[in-house]
C-alpha cells in the first residue's frame, strides 16, 4: 500500500478503490457476455463435477484474465492521473 519510507497513503488508496471498481464492473460485463454467448449462467462452482472441464477452464481463463487486466489498467490510470505525467513505469 503506502511506501515504507512514509509515502502518501492517498494514491495507494485511490489505486485500490479504482482496481476494486474495475474488477466489479468487468466481472458483471463478463457474466453478461457469457450469458449472451453460451446461453447459460456462468459457472459459479468450477470445482463441481456437474460442470465440464472445458467450461470450467474457459470461465476461469476468461474471468481471471479479464478482471486482472481491468484492475491493472484502472490502477495505472488512476496513479498516472494522481501523479500527473509521472514515472515511466506508470505510463499506460
N, C-alpha and C positions, 0 to 999 in steps of 0.2 A: 504494500500500500504506500505509505509515506516513506520518503527516503530516510535512511538510517542517520544521515548527517543533519537531521532536523528540517527536512524539506517541507514544503507546504502540503497539507493534508487535502486541501480543496480539489486540486487537479486529480488526485487519486480517487477521491470520492465521486467526482463527476465522471471519470472514466468508468468506474464500477457501475454507476447508475445507467450510463449510456449502453454499456455492454449488456446489462441485465435487460433493459428495454428492447434492445436489438434482438436478443435471444428469444424473448417472449413473442415479439412480432413475427420473427422468422418462423418460429415453431407453429404459430397459427396459420401462416401462409403455407407452410409445408403440409400441415394437416388438410387444409382446403384443397391444395393441389393434388395430394394423394387421393382424396375422395373423388375428385374430378377425373383423374387418370385411370384409377383402378375400379372405381365404383364401390369401394369398400372403405370401412373405417381403417385408419392406420393402426397397426398392431400396438397394443398397449403393454402386452407382456410377451416380449420376443423370446423368452425362455420357455413359453408354453409349447407342449408337443402338438397342440392343435394348429399351430402356425407353421407353414412350410419353412424350410431353411432358406430358400431363395427369398421369400417375402421378408423374413426376419433380417437377413443380411442387407437386403435392399433398403429397408427402412432405417436400419442402423447407420448405413453409409450416408444416405440422403440427409437424415436428421443430424447426424454428427458433423458432417462437413458443412452443411448449410448453416446451422446455428453457430458454429465456431467461426466461419468466415464472416458472418454478420457481426458477431461480437468483436472480432479483431478490427474490422473496418470502423465500427462505431467508436471503439476506444481510441483508435489512432486519430480519427477525425475530430473527436472531442478534445483530445490532448493537443492536437495541432492548432485547433481553434483557440484554446486557452493560452497556449504559449506563443501564439502568433505564427510567424514564419520560423518555427522552432528548429531544433536539431534535425539533422539529416535522417536519423532513424525514425522520426515521427512523420516523415513525408508519406503521402498516400500514393 
